[in-house]
Amino acid sequence: MAIIHAERISKVYNPRGKGAVHALTDFTLEVHEGEIFGLLGPNGAGKTTFIKVLLDIVGATAGEATLLGKPIGHAAAKARVGYLPENHKYPDFLTGAQVLRYFGKLSGLGGVELERRIDDRLRLVGMGDWRNTKIRKYSKGMLQRIGLAQALINDPQLVMLDEPTDGVDPLGRKEIRDLLVRLRNEGKTVFL
């Protein structure tokens, strides 16, 4: 089954004004269930724009796409996606556990199940000992780990990660790669 299907996606910023930016032009792609798919390209190639189109953060200028078999923007499909944007920011007065609690509640989780997932995701990304430390004291690599835990809090079928190892030390990069393989082995699809 195609988890992501995009056909001839184009995105032009400021299409009628001077300085129109063609971020994507006739981009076609298909990602299947259970794959780890890495979208590679130079800076400015449109990788982040493509992710934002898939998540209905920005609208495509042309083309069609489906996510988890549903049209772009379908609420039930979006609820089954975990997303870690590039350069994510969290309020620095929150702790790691509070960040996950906030995003878990946004995903409709609560009570004992949410607390279990917070513990599990923090342990999964190696941040269990830092759960009650304020975000302001985290290194960039630690923030990436919390971001990854946040992307997994809703137990998504599709995990979309934009530059997930940015700022992470070499050992941390290996741990994140191992985690991505584990997610794939659990039947999840990972899009990098």
N, C-alpha and C positions, 0 to 999 in steps of 0.2 A: 504494500500500500504506500502511496506517495504521501508523506507527512507534509512536505512542502512541494507545491507545484506552482511555478511561475512561468508565464508565457509572454514574451515580448514586453516586459515591464520597462517603462521609461519614466523618468522623473526630471522635470525641468523646473528649476527655481527661477522665479521672476520671468516667466515666459514672454510677457508682453513688453517688458521694460528693457532698458539698456543693460547690458551685462547679464543676459540670461545664462544660467549655469545648467549645463546638461550633466546631471549627476549620474544618470543611468540611461542607456539607449538600447532598446530591444533586447533586454536581458532575459534569458530563459534558463531555468534551472529546475531540477527535480531531486528531492532528497527522500530516501525511503526509510521506513520504520526500522529502528535498531541500528542506524548508521551513526558514526561520528563523522561529520562532514565539516571540513575546514574550507572556508571561502578565503582565498588568498588574492592579493593584489596590492599595488602600490598605494601610498597615501593619495587620497582624492579619487580613487577608482570607483567609489560608490558603495562600498561594502556596508557601511553603517546606514546609509540611505536605504539600501535594500532591506535591511532588518527593520527599519522604521516603517517602510511600506508594508511589510508582512504583518507587523503588529498594529497597523492602522494608526500609527502616530503621525505619519504624513501620508497624503494621498498620492497615488500614482497618477502621472499625466496620461499614460496609456498602458494598455496591457491588462491581463487578468491573472489572478493568483488565488490559490486555496491554501489553507492552513489546517491540517488535521482533517482534510476532506470537506471543509466548510469554506464559504467565501470569506475573504479578508473582512475583519471587523465583527465576525460572528462571536457573540459573547461567550457561548459555551466552549468554543474552540480556544478563545483567548484565556479562559479560566484554566485550561490544561497546559498552559505555557509558563515556563519560568524564564525570566529575563534578567540578565545582568548587563546594564549599559556600560559603555566606556565612560570613564571619569565620573562614576556615580558619587553622590554626596549624601551623607546622612547627618542629621543634627548632632553636633559633637557633644551635646550634653546627655545624650542617650548612651546606655550601655549596649553591648552586643546583643544581649538577650532582649532588651527593650526594642531594638531595631527589628529583630525577628518577630517579636510579639506584635508589633505594629503591622508589619507586612502580612503576618499570619491572619490577623483580624481583617485586613483588607481583602484577604482571600476567603473570608467566611469561616475561618477556623476559630475555635475557642475552647475554653475549659481544659480538661485533662489532656485531650488530644493535642491541643496547641502546645502545652507545656512539654509533652513527650516529644513532639517534633522539634521544639527549640533545643532540648537537650541532645537529641539525636543529630541534628544538623550541625550544632556547634562541635560535637565530638567528631563528626564526619570530616569537617574542615580543619580540625586541629586547634580549635579555639575554645574548648571547654573550660580551660583554666582562666580564660579572659572574659567569661560571660558577664561578670558584674563590674568590668572596667569600662570607664567612659570612652567613647569613640575618639575623643580628642587625644587620648594617650596611645592610640594605635599607630603602628607604622603603615606605610602604603601597602605592604604585603599583607598585613593583618586586615586592612580595610578590604582588600580583594577577597580574602577568605570569608569575611562576613558577608560581602556581596554575593559570593557563591552560595553561602548558606541561605541567604535571602531568596535567591533564585530557585532554591530547592524546597522552600518551606511549604509550598502547596502541593508537593509530590507530583510535579508536572510530567506529562508524557513527552513533551518537547522542551529541551533546555536550550535557550539561545544565549550565547555568551559573546560579548563584544570585548575582545582583548582581555581574557580572564587572567593571564599571567603577567600583565603589566605591573611592574614594581615588585614582583615576587622573586625571592632569591632562588638559586638553582635547585636546592633541595625541595623548596616549596613548589617549583614548577613541576618537578617529577611527581610529587604527591598529588598535584592537581591533575596531571595526565593520568595517573593511576585511578583517581576518582572518576574521571570521565570514562575510562574503560569499564569500571565497575557499574556506572550508570547504564552504559550500553548493554552490559551483561544482564542487567535487570530489565532489559527490554525498552529502555528509554532511547530517544533519538537526541543527539547532541549536535547543535549547529554552532560552529565557531566562526 
